[in-house]
Structures are given as C-alpha cells and as structure tokens.
C-alpha cells in the first residue's frame, strides 16, 4: 500500500471530523467544512464526486489538504485514528 493512497469522500470527511471540522455549507456539488488549525480558521471545500467511494485525484486531494492547514503526513495520520 502506498504511503499516501488516493482517498474517497467518506475518508476525507472522516478525517475532517476527527480534526473537529464541521460541515457548514452545502452548495451544489461542494461542501464547505470549517475548522481551526493552529488557531487559524480554515475552510476546506470537499468536492462531491459521482459516488462517495470515487477516489480524488492527486491535485484535488492536495488542494483539500492544503486548505486544512496540515501537511500531507499530518492529514494522513488521521486516516486510521
């Protein structure tokens, strides 16, 4: 298994919940999750793909991780917590 495997929407949302982010707004095919990282307010836009189990591409997943204010390693560390 790769160190950073592709993730699907349910996995990303699970990680955000563990980070105490909350789904604040749903607009069309996107949800806006709000939370705080190191005291700074963050908004993560989660794209709703065709199915909840469809995997995000590297670029889109990277953008969501960046928006969370965490490193890739930190974000993935919450995958199995």
N, C-alpha and C positions, 0 to 999 in steps of 0.2 A: 504494500500500500504506500503511495507517495506521501511525503511529509505534509503536503498541502493539497489534499484531494479536492476535486470540484464539489461544491455544496449545492443543495437544493433549497427552496424557500423555507421549508419547515425547519431545516437545520440552522439557517441564518436567523430565523425568528426565535428559535430556541436559544441560540447564543445571545441574542439581544435581550431576551427576557432574563437570562442569567446575569446579564450586566445591568439589570434594572431599568432597561429602556422600556418605554410604553408606546403602544400604537396610538398615536394621537390623531391621525387623519388618514382617511382613505379617499383617494381621488382616482377614478377610472382604474387603470391597471397598476397603480402605485400606492404604497402605504408609506406614511412618514412616521418613523419611530424616533421618539425624543428621549434623551438621557443625558447624563453628565459623565465626562471623563476628565479626571484631574481637576474637578471644579468648573469645567467649561461645558456649557450647553452644546449638545451635538444633535443634529438631525440626520438620520440615516434613511435614505429613500430606497425602499425594497420594491423591486420590480416584480409584479405578479406575472410570471410566465404562463404558458398554456396549461401546465399542470403543476401541482405542488411538488412533484418529485422530479421535474425537469431541472437539470443542473445549470448553474450560471456559468457563463464564460469567464475566462481569466480576467478580462478587462473590467467587466461589470462587477464581479465579486471584489476585485481590488479597489474599486471606487467605493463600495459599501464599507469595506474595512477601513479605508482612509477616512471616510466620513465619521466613523465611530471613534476616531482619535487613538486607536490602538495600532500596534504593529501587527503584521500578519501572524507572527508567532504568538503574541498575546491573544489575538482573536481566536485562533485555532485551539488555544489551550482550554477554552471554554466548551469546546465541542463535546467532550466526554465527561464533563463535570456533573 
